[in-house]
Amino acid sequence: MDLPPRAKRSNVFMDAHLNLGEPFSATQIVRIRDISEGGARIQGKSPGIGARIVVTRGETAMPGRVVWTADRHFGMAFDEPVDIEAVLKATGRKSPDRPVYAAALTSGLTHFQRYTPRGRTASFGLRLAEPTR
């Protein structure tokens, strides 16, 4: 049995926003792992097979539905063909590549260290507020 040729896929590693396509649904940050004009493989918590979702990268919104799920990945079929170049170049409002809280942790830090179970040192920081007078 001959199958139709599969659409060209681009392997990527891009953060995007996912919501259930409803006005007040919660948004989560997911990672697009590969994409074609007809669908994408998404890394993140799946809302379940058949769920209607909207994945947004910058100003590019891609509505569709979940068609498969496995482990920490799921497949999405787009409602309409997507311009891959536009998605790859998409930026716009606060990019999910650097959330607001990460920007606060890049300057004026107080560093802390902790030891992980494997004996490695992990460090993180907090911005300290100026004392009020």
N, CA, C and O of each residue as an XYZ file, in Angstrom:
532
protein
N       0.844     -1.173      0.000
C       0.000      0.000      0.000
C       0.894      1.242      0.000
O       1.771      1.374      0.854
N       0.679      2.133     -0.935
C       1.457      3.363     -1.022
C       0.835      4.449     -0.158
O      -0.354      4.752     -0.261
N       1.670      5.022      0.691
C       1.218      6.131      1.523
C       1.575      7.437      0.838
O       2.553      7.491      0.093
N       0.796      8.502      1.075
C       1.149      9.793      0.483
C       2.481     10.263      1.063
O       2.809      9.928      2.201
N       3.253     11.036      0.296
C       4.535     11.514      0.817
C       4.324     12.377      2.061
O       3.384     13.167      2.138
N       5.199     12.210      3.008
C       5.115     12.970      4.249
C       5.637     14.378      4.018
O       6.629     14.576      3.318
N       4.958     15.360      4.614
C       5.373     16.762      4.477
C       6.765     16.943      5.073
O       7.131     16.265      6.033
N       7.536     17.861      4.496
C       8.873     18.145      4.996
C       8.786     18.665      6.423
O       8.005     19.566      6.726
N       9.600     18.081      7.293
C       9.604     18.467      8.698
C      10.904     19.178      9.028
O      11.963     18.859      8.488
N      10.800     20.148      9.925
C      11.975     20.862     10.422
C      12.161     20.504     11.885
O      11.268     20.725     12.703
N      13.328     19.947     12.216
C      13.644     19.679     13.621
C      14.027     20.997     14.267
O      14.943     21.680     13.810
N      13.321     21.351     15.333
C      13.549     22.627     16.000
C      13.560     22.411     17.505
O      13.294     21.311     17.989
N      13.865     23.454     18.225
C      13.876     23.440     19.685
C      13.440     24.833     20.114
O      14.264     25.649     20.527
N      12.123     25.107     20.013
C      11.595     26.450     20.252
C      10.514     26.408     21.321
O       9.662     25.519     21.328
N      10.560     27.371     22.215
C       9.497     27.503     23.198
C       8.296     28.186     22.568
O       8.438     29.009     21.664
N       7.120     27.839     23.050
C       5.869     28.427     22.562
C       4.849     28.372     23.699
O       5.070     27.710     24.713
N       3.744     29.067     23.518
C       2.646     29.032     24.489
C       1.571     28.089     23.975
O       1.318     28.025     22.772
N       0.939     27.359     24.885
C      -0.159     26.466     24.536
C      -1.341     26.789     25.429
O      -1.192     26.933     26.642
N      -2.519     26.901     24.824
C      -3.747     26.988     25.622
C      -4.833     26.207     24.924
O      -4.669     25.768     23.785
N      -5.939     26.039     25.613
C      -7.025     25.211     25.086
C      -7.938     25.968     24.125
O      -9.008     25.473     23.771
N      -7.533     27.145     23.707
C      -8.297     27.885     22.722
C      -9.541     28.545     23.276
O     -10.390     29.003     22.511
N      -9.663     28.602     24.584
C     -10.801     29.251     25.224
C     -10.326     30.572     25.807
O      -9.162     30.685     26.193
N     -11.193     31.572     25.882
C     -10.766     32.903     26.314
C     -10.013     32.953     27.637
O      -9.050     33.711     27.747
N     -10.411     32.177     28.651
C      -9.774     32.281     29.955
C      -9.009     31.026     30.339
O      -8.761     30.796     31.522
N      -8.629     30.207     29.358
C      -7.891     28.992     29.693
C      -6.453     29.329     30.068
O      -5.870     30.287     29.561
N      -5.900     28.528     30.956
C      -4.515     28.729     31.406
C      -3.562     28.469     30.242
O      -3.819     27.629     29.380
N      -2.463     29.206     30.239
C      -1.443     29.045     29.219
C      -0.239     28.371     29.844
O       0.170     28.714     30.953
N       0.326     27.412     29.129
C       1.550     26.783     29.593
C       2.627     26.940     28.539
O       2.332     27.062     27.350
N       3.874     26.936     28.978
C       4.984     27.005     28.028
C       5.353     25.578     27.647
O       5.571     24.724     28.507
N       5.420     25.338     26.342
C       5.788     24.042     25.793
C       6.953     24.252     24.838
O       7.351     25.385     24.569
N       7.487     23.172     24.338
C       8.597     23.258     23.398
C       8.201     22.547     22.099
O       7.790     21.387     22.120
N       8.327     23.248     20.980
C       8.095     22.637     19.665
C       9.381     21.897     19.305
O      10.453     22.500     19.281
N       9.285     20.584     19.023
C      10.470     19.786     18.720
C      10.633     19.534     17.225
O      11.758     19.475     16.728
N       9.532     19.387     16.509
C       9.597     19.399     15.050
C       8.275     19.904     14.519
O       7.239     19.807     15.176
N       8.332     20.450     13.303
C       7.148     21.114     12.751
C       7.131     20.948     11.243
O       8.176     20.951     10.592
N       5.938     20.803     10.697
C       5.715     20.814      9.252
C       4.522     21.726      9.008
O       3.935     22.247      9.957
N       4.163     21.921      7.761
C       3.021     22.803      7.496
C       1.712     22.210      7.999
O       0.728     22.934      8.156
N       1.684     20.897      8.257
C       0.449     20.254      8.697
C       0.354     19.920     10.164
O      -0.733     19.617     10.656
N       1.485     19.967     10.890
C       1.438     19.603     12.294
C       2.774     19.768     12.978
O       3.747     20.225     12.378
N       2.808     19.388     14.256
C       4.028     19.545     15.039
C       4.088     18.490     16.131
O       3.070     17.956     16.571
N       5.325     18.204     16.557
C       5.554     17.375     17.735
C       5.918     18.332     18.863
O       6.860     19.116     18.748
N       5.167     18.257     19.942
C       5.296     19.190     21.053
C       5.804     18.442     22.283
O       5.353     17.336     22.580
N       6.740     19.053     22.988
C       7.211     18.511     24.260
C       6.509     19.281     25.371
O       6.597     20.507     25.442
N       5.820     18.558     26.226
C       5.081     19.175     27.320
C       3.948     18.271     27.746
O       3.774     17.176     27.211
N       3.182     18.737     28.711
C       2.052     17.951     29.208
C       0.923     17.977     28.189
O       0.436     19.044     27.814
N       0.514     16.804     27.747
C      -0.550     16.707     26.746
C      -1.920     16.927     27.378
O      -2.208     16.401     28.453
N      -2.767     17.712     26.700
C      -4.139     17.873     27.193
C      -5.028     16.678     26.844
O      -6.192     16.651     27.241
N      -4.505     15.687     26.107
C      -5.255     14.486     25.762
C      -5.632     14.437     24.291
O      -5.853     15.471     23.660
N      -5.704     13.236     23.756
C      -6.037     13.042     22.339
C      -7.414     13.625     22.056
O      -8.366     13.406     22.805
N      -7.499     14.370     20.964
C      -8.753     14.996     20.553
C      -8.960     16.404     21.087
O      -9.870     17.103     20.641
N      -8.132     16.832     22.033
C      -8.299     18.172     22.622
C      -8.014     19.247     21.574
O      -7.062     19.134     20.802
N      -8.836     20.279     21.555
C      -8.619     21.439     20.688
C      -7.645     22.358     21.400
O      -7.874     22.724     22.553
N      -6.555     22.742     20.731
C      -5.529     23.585     21.340
C      -5.093     24.678     20.376
O      -5.347     24.609     19.173
N      -4.428     25.688     20.931
C      -3.798     26.733     20.136
C      -2.372     26.874     20.652
O      -2.152     27.154     21.830
N      -1.408     26.679     19.761
C       0.002     26.891     20.087
C       0.392     28.220     19.460
O       0.136     28.459     18.279
N       1.016     29.089     20.259
C       1.380     30.427     19.795
C       2.873     30.629     19.954
O       3.444     30.362     21.012
N       3.491     31.103     18.896
C       4.916     31.461     18.909
C       4.987     32.902     18.435
O       4.740     33.180     17.262
N       5.323     33.826     19.333
C       5.302     35.242     18.977
C       3.883     35.649     18.649
O       2.978     35.464     19.462
N       3.680     36.204     17.464
C       2.337     36.611     17.030
C       1.674     35.553     16.145
O       0.565     35.768     15.656
N       2.338     34.417     15.934
C       1.802     33.362     15.074
C       1.034     32.348     15.905
O       1.623     31.629     16.711
N      -0.280     32.286     15.711
C      -1.139     31.335     16.419
C      -1.431     30.160     15.496
O      -1.746     30.348     14.321
N      -1.323     28.938     16.037
C      -1.542     27.724     15.253
C      -2.604     26.862     15.931
O      -2.273     26.041     16.786
N      -3.882     27.036     15.562
C      -4.934     26.210     16.158
C      -4.937     24.812     15.546
O      -4.574     24.626     14.384
N      -5.351     23.840     16.346
C      -5.433     22.465     15.862
C      -5.933     21.548     16.949
O      -6.605     21.975     17.888
N      -5.591     20.262     16.808
C      -6.033     19.274     17.799
C      -4.917     18.271     18.055
O      -4.047     18.064     17.209
N      -4.951     17.658     19.220
C      -3.974     16.637     19.600
C      -4.369     15.329     18.919
O      -5.512     14.885     19.037
N      -3.417     14.707     18.202
C      -3.717     13.475     17.475
C      -3.020     12.246     18.050
O      -3.454     11.126     17.783
N      -1.978     12.415     18.813
C      -1.315     11.304     19.504
C      -0.584     11.833     20.721
O      -0.285     13.024     20.812
N      -0.301     10.946     21.648
C       0.442     11.326     22.840
C       1.303     10.155     23.277
O       0.876      9.003     23.200
N       2.512     10.443     23.735
C       3.440      9.420     24.210
C       4.444     10.066     25.146
O       5.125     11.025     24.780
N       4.530      9.533     26.356
C       5.485     10.009     27.350
C       5.340     11.515     27.536
O       4.273     11.971     27.948
N       6.366     12.296     27.248
C       6.319     13.750     27.443
C       6.117     14.509     26.130
O       6.325     15.722     26.084
N       5.725     13.828     25.088
C       5.510     14.467     23.789
C       4.108     14.172     23.291
O       3.491     13.182     23.686
N       3.613     15.037     22.425
C       2.343     14.762     21.761
C       2.367     15.386     20.375
O       3.119     16.323     20.106
N       1.534     14.847     19.511
C       1.450     15.338     18.137
C       0.213     16.187     17.958
O      -0.850     15.912     18.515
N       0.381     17.222     17.167
C      -0.695     18.169     16.904
C      -0.898     18.273     15.401
O       0.071     18.398     14.653
N      -2.148     18.224     14.949
C      -2.490     18.473     13.549
C      -3.093     19.866     13.469
O      -4.051     20.174     14.178
N      -2.530     20.713     12.601
C      -3.026     22.077     12.460
C      -4.330     22.092     11.679
O      -4.554     21.246     10.813
N      -5.200     23.071     11.992
C      -6.454     23.238     11.258
C      -6.196     23.696      9.825
O      -6.882     23.272      8.895
N      -5.207     24.560      9.656
C      -4.835     25.115      8.349
C      -3.331     24.954      8.173
O      -2.605     24.946      9.168
N      -2.838     24.827      6.948
C      -1.381     24.767      6.752
C      -0.701     26.001      7.355
O      -1.215     27.116      7.276
N       0.457     25.771      7.953
C       1.196     26.828      8.653
C       2.438     27.194      7.847
O       3.107     26.327      7.287
N       2.734     28.493      7.796
C       3.950     28.988      7.144
C       5.117     28.759      8.108
O       5.282     29.496      9.080
N       5.913     27.744      7.834
C       7.018     27.368      8.711
C       8.005     28.516      8.893
O       8.479     28.752     10.004
N       8.316     29.222      7.828
C       9.275     30.337      7.921
C       8.786     31.395      8.910
O       9.583     31.952      9.666
N       7.492     31.671      8.909
C       6.936     32.663      9.839
C       7.081     32.188     11.281
O       7.376     32.985     12.171
N       6.875     30.898     11.512
C       7.005     30.359     12.866
C       8.460     30.420     13.316
O       8.737     30.785     14.458
N       9.389     30.068     12.436
C      10.810     30.076     12.794
C      11.313     31.484     13.096
O      12.209     31.659     13.921
N      10.746     32.481     12.438
C      11.173     33.866     12.635
C      10.349     34.592     13.685
O      10.669     35.723     14.051
N       9.290     33.953     14.172
C       8.341     34.618     15.077
C       9.001     35.084     16.355
O       9.749     34.353     17.004
N       8.702     36.313     16.691
C       9.053     36.875     17.991
C       7.821     37.637     18.424
O       6.730     37.068     18.412
N       7.939     38.874     18.799
C       6.760     39.653     19.145
C       6.728     39.926     20.617
O       7.764     40.156     21.241
N       5.487     39.901     21.202
C       5.362     40.187     22.629
C       6.313     39.293     23.411
O       6.945     38.415     22.823
N       6.427     39.487     24.691
C       7.398     38.781     25.510
C       7.614     37.366     24.997
O       6.731     36.514     25.092
N       8.772     37.135     24.467
C       9.094     35.820     23.920
C       9.159     34.795     25.034
O       9.745     35.065     26.083
N       8.564     33.608     24.830
C       8.641     32.594     25.865
C      10.054     32.044     26.024
O      10.312     31.272     26.948
N      10.983     32.432     25.128
C      12.351     31.949     25.248
C      13.023     32.497     26.496
O      13.984     31.903     26.983
N      12.542     33.613     27.025
C      13.117     34.201     28.231
C      11.983     34.799     29.059
O      11.662     35.979     28.916
N      11.384     33.994     29.917
C      10.263     34.491     30.704
C      10.659     35.683     31.565
O      11.839     35.899     31.844
N       9.666     36.444     31.975
C       9.897     37.654     32.752
C      10.700     37.354     34.009
O      11.614     38.107     34.345
N      10.378     36.259     34.720
C      11.087     35.976     35.959
C      12.566     35.687     35.706
O      13.389     35.935     36.587
N      12.928     35.168     34.528
C      14.339     34.903     34.227
C      15.097     36.211     34.071
O      16.264     36.293     34.453
N      14.458     37.233     33.517
C      15.116     38.526     33.357
C      15.461     39.116     34.719
O      16.485     39.785     34.861
N      14.619     38.875     35.725
C      14.874     39.394     37.061
C      16.054     38.694     37.724
O      16.629     39.215     38.679
N      16.413     37.531     37.228
C      17.497     36.771     37.838
C      18.832     36.950     37.140
O      19.748     36.157     37.355
N      18.964     37.972     36.310
C      20.204     38.123     35.566
C      21.087     39.244     36.077
O      22.232     39.369     35.642
N      20.591     40.053     36.977
C      21.444     41.098     37.530
C      21.043     41.360     38.970
O      19.905     41.110     39.367
N      21.992     41.867     39.746
C      21.713     42.171     41.143
C      21.363     40.939     41.948
O      20.449     40.972     42.773
N      22.078     39.856     41.717
C      21.738     38.600     42.362
C      22.487     38.387     43.659
O      23.606     38.867     43.843
N      21.857     37.671     44.536
C      22.533     37.074     45.667
C      22.568     35.592     45.358
O      21.516     34.975     45.193
N      23.752     35.006     45.274
C      23.874     33.606     44.858
C      23.816     32.663     46.048
O      24.326     32.953     47.130
N      23.187     31.545     45.812
C      23.106     30.477     46.789
C      23.610     29.226     46.099
O      23.476     29.093     44.883
N      24.185     28.311     46.851
C      24.619     27.040     46.284
C      24.001     25.912     47.077
O      23.792     26.017     48.285
N      23.715     24.835     46.378
C      23.245     23.627     47.044
C      23.891     22.449     46.351
O      24.349     22.560     45.214
N      23.927     21.333     47.031
C      24.524     20.140     46.458
C      23.430     19.200     45.997
O      22.470     18.944     46.724
N      23.575     18.694     44.804
C      22.586     17.783     44.240
C      22.914     16.358     44.683
O      24.010     16.111     45.187
N      21.986     15.419     44.506
C      22.258     14.029     44.897
C      23.489     13.434     44.194
O      24.117     12.517     44.724
N      23.827     13.936     43.037
C      24.992     13.415     42.308
C      26.285     14.117     42.709
O      27.328     13.891     42.096
N      26.226     14.962     43.728
C      27.419     15.626     44.210
C      27.793     16.884     43.444
O      28.840     17.475     43.708
N      26.970     17.299     42.515
C      27.240     18.519     41.758
C      26.707     19.718     42.521
O      25.813     19.591     43.357
N      27.255     20.857     42.229
C      26.791     22.083     42.856
C      25.858     22.807     41.903
O      26.188     23.003     40.734
N      24.716     23.196     42.391
C      23.776     23.992     41.604
C      23.664     25.353     42.269
O      23.612     25.443     43.496
N      23.629     26.397     41.480
C      23.493     27.723     42.085
C      22.293     28.433     41.486
O      21.894     28.174     40.350
N      21.735     29.321     42.263
C      20.613     30.134     41.806
C      20.680     31.441     42.554
O      21.450     31.579     43.505
N      19.892     32.390     42.140
C      19.971     33.691     42.780
C      18.626     34.326     42.990
O      17.636     33.950     42.362
N      18.601     35.285     43.872
C      17.399     36.066     44.147
C      17.770     37.533     44.159
O      18.844     37.903     44.633
N      16.905     38.353     43.652
C      17.104     39.796     43.728
C      16.587     40.252     45.089
O      15.444     39.978     45.456
N      17.417     40.929     45.808
C      17.011     41.386     47.126
C      16.414     42.784     47.034
O      16.943     43.651     46.339
N      15.321     42.992     47.735
C      14.659     44.296     47.737
C      15.469     45.270     48.582
O      16.110     44.889     49.561
N      15.425     46.513     48.185
C      16.073     47.562     48.967
C      15.285     47.761     50.251
O      14.055     47.715     50.227
N      15.960     47.982     51.366
C      15.222     48.201     52.612
C      14.385     49.485     52.524
O      14.808     50.486     51.947
N      13.206     49.423     53.104
C      12.343     50.607     53.114
C      12.747     51.498     54.277
O      13.174     51.020     55.328
N      12.609     52.769     54.076
C      13.014     53.733     55.126
C      11.821     54.405     55.711
O      11.960     55.243     56.602
